[in-house]
Amino acid sequence: MITSLILGGSIFILLLVIALYVVYVIGLWKLFKKAGKQGWEAIIPFYNTYVLVEISGLNWWYFLIAISGTILGMLKINGLDYVANIATLVARFFIFWNIGKKMNQNHVPIAILGTFFSPIIAMVLGLSNNYQFDNTVSVSPNGPFGSENTNNEKYCLGCGVKLKPDAKFCENCGKKID
């Protein structure tokens, strides 16, 4: 009797996890399409997190932080997996913070909801016509910390003169710009 209850409960939880993952993939698929990525990238575990970090404009190593809770949870390292899970939540907060900004929305609720309810917020952002992704929005590569205005000015390595944005050669010394 008890084993059948445990088996039934386990099957129910497994089906619930699969259903949530399907909802998450559908939301990410639509969100990735809005961001100019391929929808199929949402299907592959871990790679979809990398793409999410990429479209959010964060540094690449946020991907490592975002998956650290899962990896260390599987390794069963006492204590370290709890710290990694907290770091994962912080990374997810930063990811959805920047995505909220790139959608020209109030990014604080999107970041909070995306941290704890990723499948739901991905579905809302991906399927709603009220949310449009804007790649021209400048965001910090460190989430809510750091400057949002990155310096895109180029200088000649030969003479140090400030270059025009579309320059192929330095006007001062004639050196080719890489």
Summary of the structure (lengths in Angstrom):
residues: 178
radius of gyration: 21.2
end to end distance: 72.2
largest distance: 85.6
contacts: 497
relative contact order: 0.11
helix: 59%
strand: 3%
